[in-house]
Amino acid sequence: MKHSNHFYSIISVTLVLILFGLVGIGFFQAKNLSTHFKEQVNIVVELKSDIHEADLEKVKQKIENSPVVKEGSITFISKEEGAKMLTDEFGEELLSLQMSNPLHDIVTFNLKARYISTEYFEKIRLQVLDYPPVQDVYFQEGLVGGFMENINKVGYVILGLAIVLLLIALALIYNTIRLSIHSNRKLIKNMQLIGASPAFVSKPFFKKSFLNGLISSLMAMTVLGLLLLLILGQLPVELLAESGTLFIGLSVGLLILSVIMNLFSTFLTVNKYLRTNLEDLHS
């Protein structure tokens, strides 16, 4: 086997794996961003007037005990604080109207990402409305519906891209390995003619292919690891969770993909030459 052919094979497979890994990183980071933004959607609980402190604590405790509520997301905003926020937003003209404060005390909270849906919001709304001190519950229904629709569209696009890329990767790796073994086609046929079994003929090629797959995956992991560090360095701290798990999962996936595609391509190529007539090898 010519070393230059196998070197080009390793480089080619490495580049394909890097491209495939970039799609994987994009998918998981998009998922993290989706989770982050989903958990920023506020549910606003409007409280009745003159609510007692004990009743307020009961409402907050009941919300906090719900398994679907994001931990640490519960916030109480008094009507005085609400008026100040509106004044800061719209200017002092709001106070010049000499109106009594029309606002209510409110409690806001967020749901965990997996529970974000219009149907689930409505279910939570009805549950919270059962609390006696609660007057009404609001959530950004239009925002949630549009957000979920866009997330689904992005998911379909990424899935389609991953499938197309996988097919391209298979074709590129197969052709690369076929070219690397092409120079040994006569050797394969000669070994077969002197009585060597297909398994005996294929064994050294499988060993070399397995080793090349390992080297390619390690090179791809190194490049992707450096890129991942650069990407994570630009993201907010709250989006860095599970980054270690992401890299480990990505590395294992690329290792398996590289080895399997190399071995499968080698199997197809070697068997092709084993079935080819000796005269056809010279054509």
N, C-alpha and C positions, 0 to 999 in steps of 0.2 A: 504494500500500500504506500502511496506517495504521501509523504508528510505534509506537503503543501496543500494537497486536496483536503486532508483532514483538518488542517489549520483553517482553511476557508470555510469548511463545514462548521467548525466550532464557532467561528465569528458570525456566520450567517444565522445559526440557530440562536446565538446569544442576542443578536439584534432583534430577532422575532420575539424572543422571550421578554426583552425589555419593552417592546411595543405592547405586548400582551399584558405585562405587569403594569404599565402606565394606565391602561384601561381599567385594570383591577383597582389601582390606587384611586383613580377618578371615581369609580363606582362606590367604594367604601367611604371616601371623603364626602361624596355627594350624600350618602346615607347619613353620615354624621351631621352634615349641615342641615339636612332635612329634619333630623331629630332635634337639633338645636332650635330651629325656627318653629317647629311644631310646639315645643314647650315654652315658647314666648307668647302664645295666644292666651290672653287673659279672660277668665270668667269673672264677671262682676256681680257680687251679691249685694243688693240694695237692702239696707236694714230699715226697720220701722222707726219712727221718731221716738225720742226719749227712751231708747233701749237701755236697760240696766247693764252695768259692767259684768255682772254674773252671767246674764243672758248672752252677752257678746262673747265671753270666754267659752260658753257652751257651744255656740255656733262655730267658733274657730276650732274647738276641740273635735267636734263631729266631722268637720271638713278634713282636718288633719288626719283623723283616724281612717279615712277612706283609702283603700289600697291603690286607687287610680290617681290620687293627687300627688303631684311632684313634691318631694320633700323640700321644706324651706321656702316654698313659693307663696305662702299665705301672707298677705299684707293688709293691715287695717288703715283706712284713710278716713279721718273724720271730715265732717262737712266743712269745718273751718279750714282744714288743710286743702280740701277740694276747691274752696273759694279762692284760696291763695294761689293754687296752681292755675286756675282760670285767669286770675288777675295777671300772673306772670306771663301767661300765654297771650292774652288779648289786651293787656294794658289797664291802666288805672280807670279808664272810662267805665269799666264794669261796676266799680264801686260808686260812681257818681250817680247811678240810677236810683239810689236811696231805697233799694228793695231789700226785703228780708232775704236771708240766705235760703234759696229754694232747694238746696242740695240735701242729700241724705248721707249718713255715715255708710261707708261701703267696705266690704272685704273682697279682695281679689285673690285669685289663686290660679295655678296652671295644672293641667293634666299631664301625665306621662305620655310620651310620644305615641306609644302603641294604642292609646285610647282616643287619639284625635280623629274624630269623625262627627259629622252633623248629627247622626243618629245617637251616638253616645253622649254628645253634648246635651241633647234634649232629655236623655235619660237622667243625666246628672242634674239638669235644671229642675226636673220634677221632684227628684229626691231632696234637693236643697230647699225647695219651696215648702216642703212639709215641716221645716223648722218654724215654730211660731214667731220668732223675732224677724223672720225674713219677709220682706215686702215683694221683691221681684229678683229675677236672675237674668243677666244678659250675657251674651257672647257674640263675637263677630262672625255671624253665620255666613255672610257673603264672602268674607276673607277666607274662612276655613274651607268652604266649598271650592273656591277658585284655587286655593293653595293645593288641596288634595288632587284636583284635576291636573294641575301643572306637574305635580310630583309623579303622578301616574304616567303622564306623557314622557317625562324625562326617563323614567324607569324603562319604558318600552324602547326608547331610542337606544339607551345603553345596552339593553339586552340584545337588540338587533345588531348593534355594532360588535358586541362580544361574539355573537354567533358567526358573523361575517369574518371577523378577524381570526377566529379559530379555524375556519375553513381555509383562509389564506395561509395561516401558519402551517397547517398540515400540508398544503400543496408546496409551499416553499421549502419546508424541511425535507419532504420526500424527494423533491428534485435535487436539492443540495446533496443529500446522502447518495442518491442515485449516481450523481456525477462523481462523487468521491470514490464510489466502488467500481465505476465504469472501467477504470484502468486495470482492474483485477478480474475482469470478466473471463479472460482466457484462462487464468489461473483457476478460477472456480470450475470451469468446464473440464480442464485437464485433470483436476483432482477427482472430479466425478467419473471421468473415463477410466481412471486407474482403480476404481472400486471404492472410493471414499463415500461414506454415507452422507446424505444431506445434512444431518446433524453435525457430523465432523467438519464438513465444509463450512457450515454456517457459524460454528462456535467462535473462531477468532474474530469474525466480523461483529458478532453480537457483543463480545467482550470490549472491542474497540468502540463500538457504538454506545455501550453503556458508560464507558469512561468519558467519551466525548459529551454525552448527555449531562454527566455530573459536572464536568468542567464548564460547560455552557451555562448551566443553572447557577453555579457559584459566581461566575462572572456577571451574570444578569442580576443576581441578588446584591452584589457589591454596588453596582451602578444604581440600582433602584433604592438601596438603602441610603446612599448619599442624597439622591433626589428626594426621598421621603423626609430626610432630616431638614432639607432646605424648605420643603413645603410646610412641614409642621412648624418650622420656626416663624412662619408668617401668619399662623392661625391663632385665634384667641385661646387662652389656656383651657377653657371649658370644652374645646373641641379636640383636645389632645388625648382624651380618654381612649383606651383600647388601641393606641397606636402600636404598642409592642405586640399585642395580639394580632393586629393587622399585618405587621411585617412577618411574624412567624407563620401565619396562615398563608400569606402570599408566597413566602419562600418555599414552604412545603408543597404548595400547589404548583409552582414553577418547576420544582425538582421532579415531581411525579410526571408533569406534563412533558418535560424535556426528555426524561428517560423513556417514557412510553412511546412518544412520537419518534424518537431515534430508533428504538428497537423495532417498532412496527414498520417504519420505513425501510430499515435494513432487512427485515424479514421479506417484505414485498420485493425488494430489489434483488436480493440473493436468489430467491425462488424464481424470479423472472429469468435470471441467467442460467439457473439449473435446468429450466424447461426449454431454453433456447437451443436450437440446433447449432452444431459447431460451425457450419458454413455461414450461418447468419451472424455470428459474432464478428466476422471480418467486414460485414457490410456497414 
